[in-house]
């Protein structure tokens, strides 16, 4: 378990990461990749700022893997900023 987040299982345990990622996963035998799962629609959170930040993840679909880190860092930064504002009491 993660000491900072004890309610989260270690990576890969009880998770279907391929379905979450939405791209083809390599077949266990090294053959053809399995088809990608359809992306799960994101439900609104009730905070327009958070919804707008999370919507940025839609840019991952079809983007080359080299661009994924930049998109994820941008979304993470926006969410971190929003959380910081909430912690400071800014609505």
C-alpha positions in Angstrom: 0.0 0.0 0.0 1.0 3.6 -0.5 1.7 5.3 2.8 0.4 8.6 1.6 -2.8 7.1 0.1 -3.4 3.9 2.2 -6.8 3.3 0.6 -5.2 2.7 -2.9 -4.0 -0.7 -3.9 -0.5 -1.2 -5.3 -0.2 -0.6 -9.0 -1.7 -3.3 -11.1 -3.6 -5.0 -8.3 -7.4 -5.1 -9.0 -7.2 -2.6 -11.8 -7.9 -2.8 -15.5 -5.4 -0.2 -16.6 -5.9 -1.0 -20.3 -9.6 -0.2 -20.1 -8.8 3.1 -18.2 -6.2 4.1 -20.7 -8.4 3.5 -23.7 -5.7 2.2 -26.1 -4.9 -1.2 -27.3 -3.0 -3.4 -24.9 -0.5 -5.9 -26.0 -1.8 -9.4 -26.0 -0.3 -11.6 -23.3 1.2 -13.9 -25.9 2.8 -11.1 -27.8 0.3 -11.4 -30.7 -2.1 -8.8 -32.0 -3.1 -6.1 -29.5 -6.6 -6.3 -28.0 -9.0 -3.6 -29.2 -9.2 -0.4 -27.1 -12.1 0.0 -24.8 -14.5 2.8 -25.4 -13.6 5.8 -23.3 -15.9 6.1 -20.2 -17.8 9.4 -20.2 -16.7 11.7 -17.5 -19.5 12.7 -15.1 -19.6 16.4 -14.1 -18.1 17.1 -10.7 -20.2 20.1 -9.8 -17.2 22.5 -10.2 -16.9 24.0 -13.6 -13.2 24.6 -13.1 -12.5 20.9 -12.4 -14.7 19.8 -15.2 -12.8 22.1 -17.6 -9.5 20.8 -16.4 -10.5 17.1 -16.7 -11.9 17.8 -20.2 -8.3 18.5 -21.2 -7.7 14.8 -21.0 -9.8 14.3 -24.1 -6.7 15.6 -26.0 -5.0 12.3 -25.3 -7.2 10.4 -27.7 -5.3 10.0 -30.9 -2.3 12.0 -29.7 1.1 10.4 -30.1 2.5 9.0 -26.8 5.2 11.6 -26.8 2.6 14.3 -26.2 0.8 12.5 -23.4 3.2 13.6 -20.6 2.7 17.3 -21.5 -1.1 17.0 -21.5 -1.1 15.1 -18.2 1.2 17.6 -16.6 -1.0 20.5 -17.8 -4.2 18.9 -16.4 -2.5 17.9 -13.2 -1.2 21.5 -12.8 -4.6 23.0 -13.3 -6.2 20.6 -10.8 -3.4 21.3 -8.3 -4.0 25.0 -8.7 -7.8 24.6 -8.1 -7.1 22.5 -5.0 -4.8 25.1 -3.7 -7.5 27.8 -4.2 -10.0 25.6 -2.3 -7.5 25.1 0.5 -7.0 28.9 0.8 -10.8 29.4 0.9 -11.1 31.0 -2.6 -14.4 29.8 -4.2 
